Amino acid sequence: MKVNEINIELQSWFNIENYQDVEKLSLRAFYKEFQVRRNICEGMDFFEGDHPTFKMILGGKSLISQTMNMEELSNHNNSHIHQVSFKQLESLKRTLELFSHDSFVKGTNELKKEIRSQPITSIMKDIIKENSDNRLFISFDIKYSSDEEIINALKVMLPIWRDDYQITESKVEKFGLAKIIKLIDYRILPMMDLLLWAKFKKIALTNTVLSRILYPRLTDEIRGEEQLKETDRPLAEKALSGETCKSIENFINKNNHMESIALSGLRSLL
């Protein structure tokens, strides 16, 4: 695809004005925008443009959270901890049946006594031998244990479990309000959409093209090719990988009194 053809096609769907209300979004909605785009990026190889949310973005409805039920944006679940469903338990049992027939009493679908008494995480790691799934299945007694007791117990047990499974703690990026505002000012959301489109089309977008289309107005304080190369594009690529999503979520978990505040209001706190 030639540069002029890329420019013509970009102009047919991309409009920076579609992102002008981004600072009206709440912090929780802003997080959702990143989460949606990360999910699209992860599934890009499995759909051929027939993704409803991706179609909305290409159709000019760029702020996806504006079309969602706000109750869906609440923090009942997050990527760090959630309740285990029966579907997950069934999936684990099917995996056992496929990869470890000797986990069951011969001629039945009943688990052997020694298997039933073992931690799920330990059994699954022995059978699958993969590092891709590092979930630890635990339970809390939320009626007879206080929040403080559960939190303190986790603080004690986490180092022990990490040692048992030889899994070190992942590093947490220093992430605050200044970085959230930087994501707005550097137009990371629209750049993510441009990079998603380029991935879908299997073409390369130069930083020169990105700069021109992200900062089309003469009144814009333009960020040029070098700034995009050194800072902005790596931020957008990091966001598509899911790392930024994780950082925003962690910030919200620590500052949940801010999750419903508009980004413009958060800017005023700096």
N, C-alpha and C positions, 0 to 999 in steps of 0.2 A: 504494500500500500504506500503510495507516494505521499509526501508531506502535504501537498495541496489537497489530496483526496482525504487525508486524515482531518485536516482543518475543516473541510466542507462538511464531513460527517459529524464532527464534534459540534459544529455550529448548529446542526440540525436538532440536537437534543440538549446540549449543555448550556446552562445560563446561570451565571454566578448570582443573579438576583434571586434565584430559587432558594438561596441559603441566607437571605438577608435577615430572616427572623430567628436565626439560630440563638441569639442572646435572649430571646423570649422563652426559650426552653428551660425547664427546671434541670437541675443537675442530674436527677434520676432519668429524665427523658434524654438528656445528652448522652448518658451512659448507654441507653438503649440504642441510640443511633450507631454507636461504635459496635455494640453487640450484634446488631442486625448485619452490618457490613462484614464483620468477621465471619459470621455464619454463611453469608453469600460466598465469600472467598473460599471457605473450606469446602463448600459444595459445588464450586464452579465446574469441576471436572465431571460432575454427575448430571448436569442439566445443560440443555442447549438453548439458552435464552428464555426458557419457559418457566422462569422463576417469578412468581407474582410480585414479590417485593423489589426485585431487580427491575422488573418492568415498570413499577411505579417510579423508581429513581430515573430511569431513562425517559419516562413520560413527563418528567418535570415536577413530580411530587417527591421532593428530595428529603424533606424532614418527616421521616416515617413515623416517628413517635406522635405526631399530630393526628394521625389516623387511628391510633391505638386507644383502647380503653385504659384510662389512667390506672385502674385497679391492677392491670397486668404489669404495671411498672413498679409495684410495691416490692419490698425486699423480703417476701416470705421465704424465698429460696435464693441461694446464691451459689457461685461455683465452688465455694470452699466447703460448704456443709449443706446437706439436704436429707430429707427423709427417704428411706429405702422403700421402693414400691414392690408389690408382688411380681410385677413384670420383670424387675431386675433379678428377683430370686429365681423365677422360672428360667430366665436366661442363664444364670449360673448353674442351675441343675442340668440344663440341656448341654452346657459346655462339659460338665462332668461326664454325662452320658456319652458324648462324642469322643472325649480324649482320655477318659479314665474309667473303663468298664469295671475294673476291679475295685472301684469305690462302692459298688453295690453288692448286696447279697445276691449270690448267683441265682438267676432265674426270676428275680424280682426287680422292682424299681426302688427298693428300700435301701437307704444308705447304711453302710456298715457302722457298727457302734463306734469304732475308733475314728471314723471320718466325722461322724456327727459331733464328736467332742472337740474337734480341732477348730481353730479360728478359720473363718471363711477365707480371709486374705492369705493365710499361710498355705492352705490347700490349693487355691487358685494359682498362686505363684509357682508352686511345685509342679502343677499340671501344665499350665500354659507356658511357663518359663519366658514371660515377656515383661519388659519394663514399661510398656505403654499404659498399663492399668495399675495404678498405685493406690487404689481406694482401700481404705481401712473401714471395715464394717464394725461399728460399735453401737451401744445403746445407752440411753440415759433414763433414769427414773425421775421424770420431771415433777412427779407428785410428791415424793418423799425426799427429794434432794433439792436443796436451794441452788440458785444460780451460782452463788459464790462457791459452794461445794463442788459443783460440776466443773466450773472453770478451774478451780485449784487442782482438782483431780486430773484434768486434761494437762495442766502444766507439768504435773508429776509424771504422767504416763507417756506423753508424747516423746520425750527423749528416750524412754525405754523402748517404745515401739520402733522408733527410728533406728535404734541400735539393733533390735531384733531383725529388722528387714533390710538393714544396711542402706537406708535411704536418708541422705542428708537434707537438711532444711534448705529450701530454695531461697535465694536472696530477694529481698524486697526493695524495689526501686524507691528512692526518695521522691515523693510525689505530693505536691501541695497545690494550693490555689493558683500560684504563679504558673505552674505547668498546665493547668486546666485552661487558663486564659490564653496561654501560648498556643494551645491547640485551636483556639478560635481565631486568634490573630494571624496565624500562619495558614489558615484555611485548610486544615487537615481533613475535615469531612469532605469537602468538594474534591480534594486531591485523591482521597480514597476512592471516590466514585469514578474519577478519571482512570485511576489505575485498575479498578475492577473492569471497566469497559475495555481497556487495553488488553487485559488478560483474556477477556471473553473473545475479543477480536484477534487475539494472538499477534499483536503488534507491539512495537516499542514506542513509547512516548518520550521524546527528549525533554530535558529540563527547560530548554528554550520554549518549546511548545507549551509546556505546563505553565510556565511563567506568563506567557502571553494570554492564555485563556483564563487563568485564575485572576489576573489583574488587568482587565480590559479597559478600565476607565482611566481617563487622563488624570483624574483626581486621586486615584489610588496611590498609596505608598507602596510601590512595587518591590517585591522581593525577587531578585534576579536569579539567573542560572546558578551562580556560585552558592548563593544562600540555599537554594533548593537542593543542590547537590550535597552540601555539607550538613544541613540541618532538617529542612522541611520534608524532603522525600524520604529520608530514613525514618522520620517520625510517622509518616503515613504508612510506610511498609511495616513498621513495628506495630502500628494500630491494626493493620489487616491480619497480622499474625496472632492477635489476641492479647498481646502483652499490655497494651494501653488499657484495654477493657478491664483487665485484672487490676491494674493500678487504680483506675477510677473507682472500681467496686470496693477495693480496700480502703480508699479514701472515704467513701460513703459509709462503709461499715464503722469507721472510726469517728465519723462526723455526721451521723444520720439526721441530726437536727437541720442539716443544710440541704438534704436531698430534694426538698420541694421548693427551694429558693431558685428564682430565675438566674441565669448566668450573668445577666447585667447587674443583678444585685450582688452576686459574688465578686464581680469585678470591683465594685465600690468598696469591698472589704480589704482590698490590697493596699 
